[in-house]
Amino acid sequence: MKGLIFDLKHYAVHDGPGIRVTVFLKGCPLHCLWCHNPESISTQKELMLLPNRCARCGDCLRACQFGVLSQKPDGEVVADHSKCTLCGDCVKTCAREAIQIVGWEATIPEILAEIEKDRAFFDQSGGGVTLTGGEPLLQPEFAEALVDELKARGVHVALDTSGYAPEATFLRIAGKSDLVLFDLKLMDEEKHRKFTGVSNQLILHNLRVLDSTTQVPVWVRFPLIPGVNDDEKNLEKMANFLATLKNVKLINILPYHKGGVDKFRRLGRETEFQVFEPPTEENLNRVIEYFKAKGLATKKGG
């Protein structure tokens, strides 16, 4: 069995408790306009250009057999992604790694071998492994098999999910996890469709059912996007909803940043993205204090 991975980070400290290995599975059913990992959305491998590394030597153009690459007058290399077959010839030619193919296939044993390198850090810090994406539940068989192997080895497992998955799949894999990091963005269904491309009804339903049928602790991750979800109405609906759930232990407020802007450009998909302004420190603190006043443990980041 193989999964499509686009990153694997050692020594991660923002994806659950302790020091962790975070495994990023490629593919996401949502298309959030503020996404900071746009390379996670597609279920296919993708060509990515990194112009800040490019020497403008033209070696990659000569290596490409399909006319994918060209140069602007200033020498910057650009790609016609529609022509790309992902053969990798340009990647092999570039000594500066200014061209990359995002996504690679990995087996469970290959990932476990990487994870085992950090076992000592897990034991000392109370850490473990976090499965994230994209949406890890979009590769359910692979995600579940990896969770099963990790649990058999006594490794703490956190599942970072949007909750947008068939109920049975969601409950089966989340129920095996030690912690669920649950992304919650907007309470209004129409706005949720507008900014993420999907309804939030399945998302809210799955969180309710998880809470009522298991004891798995949940940390809610709330990406704070000014002008999108920081209004009083959304905050009130979200706080009231979360207050009814017994297993929600923490709310992590994740302030929007513009880290995804360049990535969309590197992938040739900048028209799919919208640029917002990051929240001010005052606005961030206002939201944190709002949830705390509702009796919900809340902190920045995590």
C-alpha positions as CSV (number, residue, x, y, z in Angstrom):
1,M,0.0,0.0,0.0
2,K,1.3,3.4,-0.9
3,G,0.1,6.9,0.1
4,L,0.8,10.2,-1.7
5,I,2.8,12.4,0.6
6,F,3.9,16.0,0.0
7,D,5.9,16.6,3.2
8,L,7.2,15.0,6.3
9,K,8.4,17.2,9.1
10,H,10.6,16.1,12.0
11,Y,10.7,18.0,15.3
12,A,7.2,19.6,14.8
13,V,5.9,21.4,17.8
14,H,2.7,23.1,16.5
15,D,0.7,20.0,15.5
16,G,-0.2,18.5,18.9
17,P,1.5,18.0,22.2
18,G,5.2,17.5,22.5
19,I,7.8,17.0,19.8
20,R,6.2,15.3,16.8
21,V,6.7,14.0,13.3
22,T,4.0,15.5,11.0
23,V,3.0,13.5,7.9
24,F,1.4,15.5,5.2
25,L,-0.9,13.5,2.9
26,K,-1.7,15.1,-0.4
27,G,-5.3,15.9,-1.5
28,C,-8.1,18.0,0.0
29,P,-11.8,18.2,-0.7
30,L,-11.9,21.8,0.5
31,H,-10.5,24.7,-1.5
32,C,-10.1,27.4,1.2
33,L,-9.3,30.8,-0.5
34,W,-6.7,31.5,2.2
35,C,-4.9,28.1,2.1
36,H,-1.3,28.3,3.2
37,N,-0.5,24.9,1.8
38,P,-2.0,25.0,-1.7
39,E,0.3,22.2,-2.8
40,S,-1.9,20.0,-0.5
41,I,-5.1,20.5,-2.5
42,S,-4.6,18.4,-5.6
43,T,-4.7,14.6,-5.4
44,Q,-2.0,14.5,-8.1
45,K,1.7,15.3,-8.1
46,E,2.5,18.9,-9.3
47,L,5.3,20.9,-10.8
48,M,6.5,23.8,-8.6
49,L,8.9,26.5,-9.5
50,L,11.0,28.3,-6.9
51,P,12.2,31.5,-8.6
52,N,14.3,32.7,-5.7
53,R,16.6,29.8,-6.2
54,C,16.8,30.1,-10.0
55,A,20.1,31.0,-11.6
56,R,18.3,31.8,-14.9
57,C,20.8,29.5,-16.7
58,G,18.2,27.9,-19.0
59,D,19.4,24.3,-18.4
60,C,15.9,23.3,-17.4
61,L,14.5,24.6,-20.7
62,R,16.9,22.5,-22.7
63,A,16.1,19.4,-20.7
64,C,12.3,19.7,-21.1
65,Q,11.1,17.7,-24.1
66,F,7.5,19.1,-24.1
67,G,7.9,22.8,-24.2
68,V,6.6,23.3,-20.7
69,L,9.2,25.9,-19.6
70,S,10.0,29.3,-21.0
71,Q,11.8,32.5,-19.8
72,K,10.6,36.0,-19.4
73,P,12.7,38.9,-20.7
74,D,14.4,39.1,-17.2
75,G,15.3,35.4,-17.3
76,E,12.7,34.2,-14.9
77,V,11.5,30.7,-15.8
78,V,7.7,30.1,-16.1
79,A,5.8,27.0,-16.8
80,D,2.8,26.0,-18.9
81,H,1.5,23.4,-16.4
82,S,-1.0,22.0,-18.9
83,K,1.8,20.6,-21.0
84,C,3.7,19.0,-18.1
85,T,3.9,15.2,-17.9
86,L,5.9,15.2,-14.6
87,C,8.7,13.3,-16.2
88,G,11.2,15.0,-13.9
89,D,13.9,15.8,-16.5
90,C,14.0,19.5,-15.6
91,V,14.2,18.6,-11.9
92,K,17.2,16.4,-12.4
93,T,18.9,19.1,-14.5
94,C,18.5,21.9,-12.0
95,A,21.5,22.0,-9.6
96,R,19.9,24.6,-7.4
97,E,16.6,22.7,-6.8
98,A,14.7,25.6,-8.2
99,I,12.2,23.1,-9.8
100,Q,10.5,20.5,-7.8
101,I,7.8,17.9,-8.2
102,V,5.5,18.1,-5.2
103,G,4.3,14.8,-3.9
104,W,5.8,11.3,-3.8
105,E,4.5,7.8,-3.1
106,A,5.5,6.2,0.1
107,T,4.8,2.9,1.8
108,I,3.9,2.4,5.4
109,P,7.3,0.8,6.3
110,E,9.1,3.8,4.6
111,I,7.2,6.3,6.7
112,L,7.6,4.2,9.9
113,A,11.3,4.1,9.3
114,E,11.4,7.9,9.3
115,I,9.2,8.1,12.4
116,E,11.3,5.7,14.4
117,K,14.2,8.0,14.1
118,D,12.4,10.4,16.5
119,R,11.2,7.8,19.0
120,A,13.4,9.2,21.8
121,F,11.9,12.7,21.4
122,F,8.4,11.3,21.7
123,D,9.2,9.5,24.9
124,Q,10.9,12.6,26.5
125,S,8.4,15.2,25.4
126,G,5.1,13.4,25.3
127,G,5.0,13.8,21.6
128,G,4.1,11.5,18.7
129,V,2.9,11.6,15.1
130,T,0.3,13.9,13.5
131,L,-1.4,12.9,10.3
132,T,-2.4,16.0,8.4
133,G,-2.8,17.3,4.8
134,G,-4.5,18.3,2.8
135,E,-7.1,16.1,4.3
136,P,-5.7,12.7,5.5
137,L,-9.1,11.1,5.3
138,L,-9.1,11.5,1.5
139,Q,-6.7,8.6,1.6
140,P,-8.6,6.6,4.2
141,E,-7.1,3.1,3.7
142,F,-3.6,4.4,3.9
143,A,-4.3,6.7,6.8
144,E,-6.0,4.0,8.8
145,A,-3.2,1.5,8.1
146,L,-0.7,4.0,9.3
147,V,-2.7,4.8,12.4
148,D,-3.0,1.1,13.2
149,E,0.8,0.5,12.9
150,L,1.6,3.5,15.0
151,K,-0.9,2.5,17.7
152,A,0.6,-1.1,17.7
153,R,4.0,0.5,18.4
154,G,2.7,2.6,21.3
155,V,3.0,6.0,19.4
156,H,0.6,8.8,20.3
157,V,-1.4,9.7,17.2
158,A,-3.1,13.0,16.4
159,L,-5.4,13.3,13.4
160,D,-5.6,16.8,11.9
161,T,-8.8,16.9,9.8
162,S,-11.4,19.2,8.3
163,G,-14.0,16.7,9.3
164,Y,-15.2,16.6,5.7
165,A,-15.4,12.9,5.1
166,P,-18.0,10.1,5.1
167,E,-19.2,9.6,8.7
168,A,-18.2,6.0,8.9
169,T,-14.7,6.8,7.6
170,F,-14.3,9.8,9.9
171,L,-15.5,8.0,13.1
172,R,-13.4,4.8,12.4
173,I,-10.1,6.6,12.0
174,A,-10.7,9.5,14.4
175,G,-11.9,6.9,17.0
176,K,-8.5,5.1,16.8
177,S,-6.6,8.4,17.3
178,D,-5.4,9.7,20.7
179,L,-6.3,13.3,19.7
180,V,-8.3,15.0,17.0
181,L,-7.2,18.4,15.7
182,F,-10.4,19.6,14.1
183,D,-10.4,22.5,11.7
184,L,-13.5,24.7,12.1
185,K,-13.7,27.8,10.0
186,L,-17.2,29.2,9.6
187,M,-20.7,28.4,11.1
188,D,-22.8,29.9,8.3
189,E,-23.3,27.4,5.6
190,E,-23.5,29.9,2.7
191,K,-20.3,31.6,3.7
192,H,-18.6,28.3,4.2
193,R,-19.4,27.3,0.7
194,K,-18.2,30.7,-0.6
195,F,-14.8,30.5,1.1
196,T,-14.1,26.8,1.1
197,G,-16.1,25.4,-1.8
198,V,-18.1,22.9,0.3
199,S,-21.0,22.9,2.8
200,N,-20.2,22.7,6.5
201,Q,-23.1,20.5,7.4
202,L,-21.2,17.2,7.2
203,I,-18.3,18.8,9.2
204,L,-20.5,19.9,12.0
205,H,-22.4,16.6,12.0
206,N,-19.2,14.6,12.3
207,L,-17.9,16.6,15.2
208,R,-21.2,16.2,17.0
209,V,-21.2,12.4,16.5
210,L,-17.6,12.1,17.4
211,D,-18.3,13.9,20.7
212,S,-21.4,11.8,21.5
213,T,-20.0,8.4,20.7
214,T,-16.3,8.5,21.8
215,Q,-14.1,9.9,24.5
216,V,-11.4,11.1,22.0
217,P,-10.2,14.6,23.1
218,V,-10.5,17.4,20.5
219,W,-8.5,20.5,19.9
220,V,-10.4,22.8,17.6
221,R,-8.2,24.8,15.2
222,F,-9.8,28.1,14.1
223,P,-8.0,30.0,11.3
224,L,-8.7,33.6,12.0
225,I,-9.3,35.5,8.7
226,P,-10.2,39.2,9.1
227,G,-13.3,40.0,7.2
228,V,-14.3,36.4,6.8
229,N,-14.9,34.8,10.2
230,D,-13.9,37.3,12.8
231,D,-17.3,38.9,13.1
232,E,-19.4,38.7,16.3
233,K,-22.1,36.5,14.7
234,N,-19.7,33.8,13.7
235,L,-17.8,33.9,17.0
236,E,-21.0,33.6,19.0
237,K,-22.4,30.7,16.9
238,M,-19.1,28.9,17.2
239,A,-18.6,29.4,20.9
240,N,-22.2,28.3,21.6
241,F,-21.8,25.2,19.5
242,L,-18.5,24.2,21.0
243,A,-19.8,24.8,24.5
244,T,-22.2,21.9,24.0
245,L,-19.4,19.4,23.3
246,K,-17.8,17.6,26.2
247,N,-14.6,16.5,24.5
248,V,-13.4,19.8,23.2
249,K,-10.4,20.5,25.4
250,L,-8.8,23.5,23.6
251,I,-9.3,26.0,20.9
252,N,-6.2,27.0,18.9
253,I,-6.6,30.4,17.2
254,L,-4.4,30.3,14.0
255,P,-3.9,33.9,12.7
256,Y,-3.9,34.1,8.9
257,H,-0.6,34.7,7.2
258,K,0.3,35.2,3.6
259,G,2.6,32.2,3.3
260,G,0.4,30.6,0.7
261,V,0.6,33.5,-1.8
262,D,4.0,32.6,-3.3
263,K,3.1,28.9,-3.3
264,F,0.1,29.5,-5.5
265,R,2.2,31.4,-7.9
266,R,4.9,28.7,-7.9
267,L,2.2,26.2,-8.8
268,G,0.8,28.5,-11.5
269,R,-2.6,28.7,-9.7
270,E,-2.6,32.2,-8.4
271,T,-6.1,32.9,-9.7
272,E,-7.5,30.3,-7.3
273,F,-6.3,32.3,-4.2
274,Q,-7.4,35.4,-2.4
275,V,-5.1,37.6,-0.4
276,F,-6.4,38.8,3.0
277,E,-4.8,41.0,5.6
278,P,-3.4,39.2,8.7
279,P,-5.3,40.0,12.0
280,T,-3.8,42.7,14.2
281,E,-2.6,41.7,17.6
282,E,-5.6,43.6,19.0
283,N,-8.0,41.7,16.9
284,L,-6.3,38.3,17.7
285,N,-6.5,39.0,21.5
286,R,-10.1,40.1,21.2
287,V,-11.1,36.7,19.7
288,I,-9.0,34.8,22.2
289,E,-10.6,36.7,25.1
290,Y,-14.1,36.2,23.6
291,F,-13.8,32.4,23.7
292,K,-12.2,32.4,27.1
293,A,-15.2,34.5,28.4
294,K,-17.4,31.7,27.1
295,G,-15.6,29.2,29.3
296,L,-13.5,27.7,26.5
297,A,-9.8,27.1,27.0
298,T,-8.2,29.1,24.2
299,K,-4.7,30.0,23.0
300,K,-2.8,31.4,20.0
301,G,-1.3,28.8,17.7
302,G,-0.8,25.1,18.4
